[in-house]
Amino acid sequence: MFKNALVSVSDKTGLVEFLKPLCDKGLRIVSTGGTAQHLRLHGIQAVDVAQQTGFQEVMGGRVKTLHPKIHMALLARDLAEDQKVLQSFALERFDLVIVNLYPFEKTLVKKSEGETLTENDLIEKIDIGGPAMVRAAAKNFKQVTVLTDPRDYSWIGGKEKISEEDRRILAGKAFAHVSRYDSLVSHFFGAFWGDEISFGGLKVQDLRYGENPQQKATWYGFSGDRQGLHSAEVLQGKELSYNNILDIESASLLLQSLGEKAAVVVKHNNPCGAGIVVGSAVSGAAVAGGTVESATEAMQKALAADPVSAFGGIVAFGSTLGVKEATLLNSLFLECVVAPDYTPEALQNLKAKKNLRLLKWPGLLSVPRAFELRSVSGGFLLQTADRLSSPVDSWQFLGETPEPDVLADLVFAEKVCASLKSNAIAIVRNGQTVGLGMGQVNRVDAVEQAIHRMRQHHPSHDHAVLASDAFFPFPDSIEKIAAAGIRWVLQPGGSVKDQDVFEAARRLGVQLVVTGRRHFRH
């Protein structure tokens, strides 16, 4: 099937098993140093690249395959003039190319995980000759089969004949392989916000469908990322759906800002319940009250915040999930539970519900979120990720100075509100959300929605505080908030009618806190 192969790989998985049957049928192999040595150790003959080029490796191996006698054999077309050139140099065309690139991505991950590596260590893992060979072979796909992924060995090895369409598919994969590699290198050099930008993704899995059954969907992980959601282990249940993934991401975004002793419930990409342990620390504001032995309190609060909306939701927990939390969860119908870890007893308890998806995500609280990417017609938007809280020492207290328990609830409320779809209002009390309004096209409706849910599920709501993701354009929202008995309100300010709003708050006895930081989310 194949006559001449060029082989140069860093990932040697399955290589010997793939090549031996082909060599038995007369395949000739030209290979680079480390790969050639590996093949010979396993009984496969290989010609050194230097023997083909007549030129020894130089500069510590930086230059070995960048030679006309390699690239002529890669790029020769099925034309008489090209064949004449090959014959004049006593060359034969390569019809099989197996190349994957220096492990730049793995080296970058090692550095991010704390291994001591210099900039030069990373630079030496930037492949030059490999991408050139892959691109040349892929360009000449009508004559050359190019393999960059060891997972394709079984597919190609099982065929008696390779069609042009097969080679076209492999060429597309090859260009994507190089493109992903180059995008990661460009980000390493700081080109992330430049005039030109590219992103590399590696498929995690095909999804059953997208947001709706008529939509196709695939899940990709960014190059160089080993902590994201795709690193989570599915311990039980059906494969994750597109909507599950969005909801888990939304839950983890809020949970990361709340910390270990917290729990979050999400439906349709909006938190519908959140709770923190009284006595834990929340971003600079200590929550008043006693300590507890576990974070069970947080789970109880999150589930009870809005029990109607929690049905069929996603629950995220900030610490190792134990049997007490598992017992609480088993009383509800849920789509998915995600936590950094589970106790054996908790897992046994939760696995009684066969369809419940259980995710173990060690990076749940630590995964970095540097940017957000959104597609638009003909392009995409890139922005830095919003921090869900503002510095407390930058806040302006237009009335009284809050007691520590009130201050802690204000911090908590801002974080929850910032994770909701705009226009958003969050009402919290004692480390628990008691009324959430989100996705409204005017702020008054968001206020009314939050107050309605508070009255529906938490009729005893003394000492509740409220946060708004953006300014109040008119005093009407403040009037409704005061009528509901809420005395503390946090908002960014910035309206042209701020003074009217501030005056209404003073008149109605509402203690206004101005953060100076808006938290729109769309």
N, C-alpha and C positions, 0 to 999 in steps of 0.2 A: 504493500500500500504506500509506504514512504521509502524514499531512497536515501535522502541526506537530511540530517537533523543538526540544528544548532541548539545547544543546551547550556543554559547558564542560570542557575536558580539559587536563591537563598533559602527558600522553603523546599526541602527535599522530600516532603511527605509523598509517598506512593510513587516516587519517580522510578525506582528500580523495577518495581512490579509492572509498571506501564511499559518500560522500554525493553525488558528482556524478551517478550514475545516478538516485538518488532525487530530486534537484533537477530533473533533466530531466523527471520525472513530476509536478512541481508541489509538491515539499516546501518548506514555509516553515520557516526556521531562526531561532531566537532564541539569541543567544550572548553570552558575556562577552568583555571587552576583548581579551586576548591571543589567544583562540581565534577570535574574529570577525575580527581582523586577519589571522590565518593563512589563514582561509577566503577572505577577499577577495583576498589575494595570489594565490590559486590559482583565481580566477574564480568563486567561489561567493558569492552574496549572503547576507548575514546581518543580521538586525535586532538592534541592541544591546539588552541587557537593560533599560537605562535607558529606552529608548523604550517598552517594554512596561509598566514600572512607573511611569514618570513621575517617577523618583527617581534622582538621580545617585549614582555610587559615592562613598562617604565613608570617612574614616579610613584612607586609603592603600589602599583596595580591600578592607578587612576586611568592609565591609558593601556588598553589591551584589545578591545573589540572595535574601537573607533578607527577603522582601517578600510580603504576601498575594497580590498579582497573579501571582506566580510559583507559589506553593504552592496557590492555588485551581486553577490550570490543571494542576497535577500531581495533586491529590487528588480532583478532581471525579469522582463516580461516574456511572453511567448511570441517573441518577434525575432525574425532572422538576424536583425542587426544586434539585438541584445545577446543572442546565442553566440554570435561571432565574437563579441567582446569577451564572453566567458571563456570560449575556446582559446582565445589569444593569451589568456592568463592561466590556462589549464585549471579552470574552476568548474564546478558543477553547482547548479542552483539548489539552494535549500528549499525543500518542500515541507519541512516541519520545523517550527521554532518553538522551543519551550523556555520561556524566560519569566521569572518574577524578580522583583526589585530588592535592593538592599533594604534591610528592616528599619527604615527611618522611623516609621510609626511606632514600632515596638520600643525603639530606643527613646523616643520622646515620652512615651508612657512611663518607662522606667525612671526617667528624670522627674516626671510629675509625681511619681510615687516615692520620691526621696532618695533615689540612687545618685551618688555623686558622679556627675558627668559634666564635662566642659563643653563649651560651644563647639570646639574643634571635634569632640567625639561625635556630636550630632552632624556636623558638616561632612565628616568622612562617611556618614551613612546616606548621603544624598547621591543617588545613582545617576550617572550620566550615560554611560554606554548602554545600560539596560533599556531605558526608555527609547533610545535611538533605535535599538534592534527591534523592540516591540512595535514601534510606529512604522518602521520600514516594512516589517513583515505584514502588519495589518493593512498598510496601504496596498500591498501586492497580494491581497487576499485571494485573487483569482488563481494564483499559482501556489500560495503558501498557506498552510494551516498554522495558526499561532495560538499557543496555549499559555495563559498567564495564571490560571486557577487550577490547582491540583484536583479539585472536585470534578473537572471536565475529563480527567484521564479515563475514568470508567466509561463515560459516554462515547468518547472517541475510540477507545480500545475495543469497544464492542461492535464497531461498525466495520463492514468489509470494504465500504467505499465512502469517501467523504465528498459530499456534494458542494457545489459552489455556495448554496444557501447556508450550509453548515459553516463554511469558512467565513461567510459574511457575518453570521451571528458571533463567531469567535473574534472576528476583527473588531466588531462593536464593543465586545467585552474588553478587548485589549486596549482600545483607546480610552474607555472608561477607567480602566485600571491605572493607566498613566495619568489621566486627568485628575483622579482622586489623589494620587500620590503628589502630583505637582501642587494641588490646592493646599495640601497640608504643609508642604515646604514653603509656599508663599506666605501662609499665615505665620509660620515660624519666623520669617523675616519681617513680619510686621505689616504685611500688605492688606490686612483685614479691612481697613476703612479707606483703601485707595481708590483711584479712578477706575481700576479694573479689579474684579473680585470673582472668585470661584469657590464653590463648596464641594467637598467630597463626601459621599455617603456610602456605607456598606449595608447591603440588605440584611435586615433582621429576620423578616418573614413577610410573605404575602398574607394579607388579611382577607377574611371571607368576603367582606365588602367594606365600603366606606361609611360615611355618616348615615346613608340610606342604602337599601339593598341594590338599587340600580347604579350605584357608584363603585368603581374599582378603587382599590387601595393597597398600598404596600408601605411597610414600615422600614425606615432606614436609620442607622446610627451614624453620627458624624465621625469622620476620620479622627483618630487619636483619642476618642472618648471611651473610657472604660468604666465610668461611674454612672452614666445616665440610666434612664428607665430600662433601656434594652439590656442592661446588665443584671436586672432583677431575675430571680429564679421563680418560675411558676411551680409551686409545690403541689397544686391540685386544681382541678376544674378545667373547663373548656378554654381554648385559646382566647387570648384577649381580643376584643373587638376594637375597632377604630374609636368608638365612643368611650369604651373602657379606658383606653390609653389617654385620651384627652382629660377624662375625669380624674384619673390617677395623677396626671401631671398637675392639674389644678389643685388637688388635695395636697400634693407634696410641696407645692409652692408656698402655700399658707403654713403648712406644718413646719417647714424649714425655718420660718421666721418665729415660730412659737416655741420650738425646742422639744426636748425629750418628753417632758411631762405634759403632753398635749394630745388631743385627738380631733380629727376633722371628718365631717361627713359631706360628701359632694354629690349633687345631682345636676346633670346637664351643664357641666363645666362651671357651676356656681356652688360655693360652700352653702349648705343649708343648716349646718350646725357645727359648732366648735366649742371645745372646752379645755381649760388648763387647770392644773392642780393649784389650789390655794396654798400659798407658801413657796411657790417656785419663783424664779426670777424671770421677768419678761423685759428684755432689752432696756436695762437701766432702771426699771421701776419694780421694786420689791412688792409682791402681793402680800397683803396683810393676812394674818391667820396662822394656824398651826400647820405643821408638816404632816405628811402621810407616808406610809411605807411603800406604796406603789402608785402608779398613775391611773388606777382604776377610776378615781374621781373624775379625771378628764374624760374618760370614755363615757361614764354615766351622764355627764353634762352634755357632751356632743350628741349623744343619741336622744336625749330628752329635750334638746333645744327646739326641735321641730319634728316630732315623731311621725307626722303624716308625710312630710317630704323625705324623711330618711328611708322610707320603704323603697327598696330597689336601688339603693344608693351605693356609693363607694366609701369605705371607711379607711382612713389612714391613721396609724398610731405611731407615736414618736419614739417609743422604747420597746424592749423585748415584750411581746404580748404574752401574758400569762393566762392561767386557767380562769381567773375571775373575769378578765375581759372577754375571753372566749365564751363564757356562759352568758354574758350580756349580749354578745353578738348573735348567739344561736337563737335568741328570742325573736329575731327579726329576719325578714327576707332581704338579703343583700346580694349585690352583683359581685363584689370583690372586697377583699381585705388586704391591705399592704402594711408591712411593718419591717423594721430592720432585722428582726429575728422573732422566733416563737419558742416557747418552752415545749418540750415533748408532750406534756399533758394538754397544753392548749391546742397543739396540732391535732392530737387524737380527738379532742372534743370537737373542733371545727370540721374535721374531715367526715363527721357524721352527715354533713350536708354535701352530697357528692358534686353538686353543680356549683358550689361556692368556689370562686377563684381565690386562691391564696398566694400572695406574692411575698417573697423574702427579698428585700432590697437594702443591703447594708449601707449603700450610699444615700439613703433617703434624706437624711438631714445634712449631708456634707457635699452633695453634688453641686459643682459651681454652675451658676447661671449668669453668663456674661452678656448675652445678647438675645434678642427676639427677632424672628424672621417671619414675615407675612407676604404671601403672594398677592399681587394685584395684576390687572390686565396688562400683559406685555412686560412684566417685570416683578420686582419684589421690593419690600421695604425692610430696612435693617435698623434696629435701635438697641441701645443698651437696655438691659433689664431694669425695671423699676425696683427700688428698695421699698418694701412694704411699710416702712416706718420712717419717721423723721426724728432728728435728734431732740430729745426732750428739753435740753438746755437752750434750744432755739425757739421754743414755744412762747407765745405771749398769753398771759392769763389776764383777761380783761375784767375779771371780777375777783373772787376769792382765790386763794392758793389751795389746791386740792390736798386732801389727806392722802397718805400713801395708798390706801386701798382704792380710792377714786382714781388716783394717778395711774395705778396699775391697770385698772379697767379702761382708762382712756387710751393707754398704749395698746392694749389688747384690741380695743374697738377699731383703732386706726388700721391695724394689721389686717383684721378681718375685712373691713370695708374696702381696703386697697385690693383685695383679692376677688371682689365681686365685680360683675359687669355693670358698667355705668348706665344710668345714674344710680348711685348706690348709697344706702344708709345701713349702718349697723348699730343695733342697740344691744348692749351687754350689761350683765350684772354678776358680780362676784365670780369672774372668770368663766362665764357662760354666755353664749349668744342667746338672746331671748326674742329678738325680732330683727329680721333681715329684709330689706327691700332692694331689689336689683333689676337692672335691665329696663328701667323706665325712661321714657323720653322727656319727662320733666321731673324736677326734684320734689315737688309737692307730692306727686304720685308715689315716689319712692319712700317718702316720709310716711305717708298714709299706709302703704303696704307694710312697712316695718312695724308701725304701731298696731295695725290690725293683727299681725302675727303674734306680737307680744301679748296683746289682750286675749287672743285665742288660746295660747299655750301657757302663758305665764301671767295669770291675773294678778298675782302678788309680785309687783315689779318695783317696789320701793328701791331707791338709790341706783336705779339704772342710769347708764350714761349712753350718749349717742355720738356717732362719728359720721361725717359726710365726706365722700371722696372728692368733692369740689365745693366751691363757694355757694352760699345761698344768694340767689339774685335779688330776692325780695324778702320782706319780713314775714310773709305768709307761712313759710315753713316753721319759723321760730314760734309763731303763734300756735300752730298745731302741736308742736313739741311741748310747749309749756302747758297746753291744755291736757296733755297726756301725763303730766306729772313728772316730766324729765327735767332735771335741774342742770345737768352738765352736758355741754355740746362741744365737740371738737370739729373744726373745719379749717381749710387752708386760707380762707379769705381771698381777696382779690377782685371782688365785685365793685362796679362803679357805685353801687348802693350799699357798700359796706357800712357806712355810718348809720344808714337807716336800720340795717340789720342789727348793728351793735346797740343802737338806742332801744330797739324793740326788746332785745335780750335783757338790757338793764331794767327796763320798765316791767318786764314779766318775771324778773328774778331768775333768769337763766344765766348760768355761769359759762361764759364763752371762752374757748381756748382756740387760738389761731396758730396754726403750724407753719404756714407759708409754703406748704408742699401739697400739690394736687396729686391725685391718684386715679386718673381716668384709666379704664380698662375696657377694651372693645373686642 
